[in-house]
Amino acid sequence: MPRIPLLFGASFATVLATVAPPAVSAQKLVVAESEVGFVSKQMGVPIQGKFERFDGRIAVDAAKPETGKVAFTVELGSAAIGTPQTLTELKKPEWFDVGRFPTATFESSSIKSTGAGKIDVVGKLTIKGVSKEIHVPMTLVQQGDKLKAGGEFTVRRLDYRIGAGEWGDTGLVADEVLVRPRLTVQGSATP
């Protein structure tokens, strides 16, 4: 039986890319310094993976996060995990169904400060045509002209119809998938 860890999130986890509001200067996601990783469990064993192709726009001012906006797209067919056989399985209709649903998306509806350098991003994560509201807690660190954002959140794969048929058995593949976005954004978020 192939090892089929499920993902995601997409992430919004995951998670993110951002659509800048008109009063905010453009920020650019530095894809080469960013990662959308995930951890799934198969028969109780953690299996780590990541998505290799994603993009987004982020407009977050660490001083005024409530004015920010995040929008993110992850190519589901770019999952890197396990063997070539696993990667082939993940593209099938029972899993990500990349022929019909090539991407997962996240778009924020609100961002609020939860403490110094910490925010909670709320928005809709859409995978395989199913949209659910999620909360993505993130930590922000300004390093020169770059903003580093990292966090983790959990999605339930069965909520998004990921892993149908025999793969719906959570004894084989856990329902919960931990998504770990690590994003670097360059540019100013101030007007």
Backbone hydrogen bonds, N-H to C=O, Kabsch-Sander energy under -0.5 kcal/mol:
donor,donor_aa,acceptor,acceptor_aa,energy
4,I,2,P,-0.7
10,A,11,S,-0.7
11,S,14,T,-0.5
12,F,13,A,-1.5
12,F,14,T,-6.7
13,A,11,S,-1.7
13,A,14,T,-7.5
14,T,12,F,-5.4
17,A,15,V,-0.6
20,A,18,T,-0.7
24,V,21,P,-2.2
28,K,186,Q,-2.9
29,L,56,G,-0.6
30,V,184,T,-3.3
31,V,29,L,-1.2
33,E,30,V,-1.5
34,S,31,V,-1.8
35,E,182,R,-2.9
36,V,51,F,-0.6
37,G,35,E,-0.6
37,G,180,R,-2.1
38,F,49,G,-2.5
39,V,178,L,-2.6
40,S,47,I,-2.5
42,Q,45,V,-2.3
43,M,41,K,-0.5
43,M,172,L,-2.8
45,V,42,Q,-1.9
47,I,40,S,-3.5
49,G,38,F,-2.6
50,K,80,A,-1.4
51,F,36,V,-2.4
52,E,50,K,-0.5
52,E,78,S,-1.8
55,D,73,T,-2.4
57,R,71,A,-1.7
59,A,69,K,-2.1
62,A,60,V,-0.7
64,K,61,D,-1.0
67,T,64,K,-1.8
68,G,65,P,-2.2
69,K,59,A,-1.7
71,A,17,A,-6.4
71,A,57,R,-1.7
72,F,106,F,-3.1
73,T,55,D,-3.0
74,V,104,A,-2.7
75,E,53,R,-2.5
76,L,74,V,-0.8
76,L,102,P,-1.9
77,G,102,P,-0.7
78,S,75,E,-1.9
79,A,76,L,-1.3
80,A,50,K,-3.4
81,I,79,A,-0.6
87,L,83,T,-2.1
88,T,84,P,-2.1
89,E,85,Q,-2.2
90,L,86,T,-2.4
91,K,87,L,-0.8
91,K,88,T,-0.7
92,K,89,E,-1.6
95,W,92,K,-1.6
96,F,90,L,-2.5
97,D,92,K,-2.3
98,V,91,K,-1.1
99,G,91,K,-0.6
100,R,97,D,-1.3
101,F,97,D,-3.0
104,A,74,V,-2.4
105,T,126,T,-2.1
106,F,72,F,-2.4
107,E,124,K,-1.6
108,S,70,V,-3.2
109,S,122,V,-3.5
110,S,122,V,-1.8
112,K,120,D,-1.9
114,T,115,G,-0.5
114,T,118,K,-2.5
115,G,118,K,-0.7
118,K,115,G,-2.3
119,I,138,M,-2.6
120,D,112,K,-2.5
121,V,136,V,-2.3
122,V,110,S,-2.9
122,V,120,D,-0.6
123,G,134,I,-2.0
124,K,107,E,-2.2
125,L,123,G,-0.5
125,L,132,K,-2.9
126,T,105,T,-3.0
126,T,124,K,-0.5
127,I,125,L,-0.5
127,I,130,V,-2.3
130,V,127,I,-2.1
131,S,129,G,-0.5
132,K,125,L,-2.2
134,I,123,G,-2.9
136,V,121,V,-2.9
138,M,119,I,-2.9
139,T,150,G,-2.9
140,L,117,G,-3.2
141,V,148,K,-2.5
143,Q,141,V,-0.5
143,Q,146,K,-3.7
146,K,143,Q,-1.8
147,L,185,V,-3.2
148,K,141,V,-3.2
148,K,146,K,-0.5
149,A,183,L,-3.0
150,G,139,T,-2.0
151,G,181,P,-1.7
152,E,137,P,-0.7
153,F,179,V,-2.1
155,V,177,V,-2.4
157,R,155,V,-0.7
157,R,175,D,-2.8
159,D,156,R,-1.1
160,Y,156,R,-0.6
160,Y,157,R,-1.2
161,R,158,L,-1.3
162,I,157,R,-2.2
163,G,94,E,-2.6
163,G,161,R,-0.7
164,A,94,E,-1.6
167,W,164,A,-1.8
168,G,165,G,-2.2
169,D,166,E,-1.3
170,T,168,G,-0.7
172,L,169,D,-1.4
173,V,169,D,-1.9
174,A,41,K,-2.7
177,V,155,V,-2.8
178,L,39,V,-2.3
179,V,153,F,-3.5
179,V,177,V,-0.5
180,R,37,G,-3.2
182,R,35,E,-3.2
183,L,149,A,-3.5
185,V,147,L,-2.7
186,Q,28,K,-3.0
187,G,145,D,-2.1
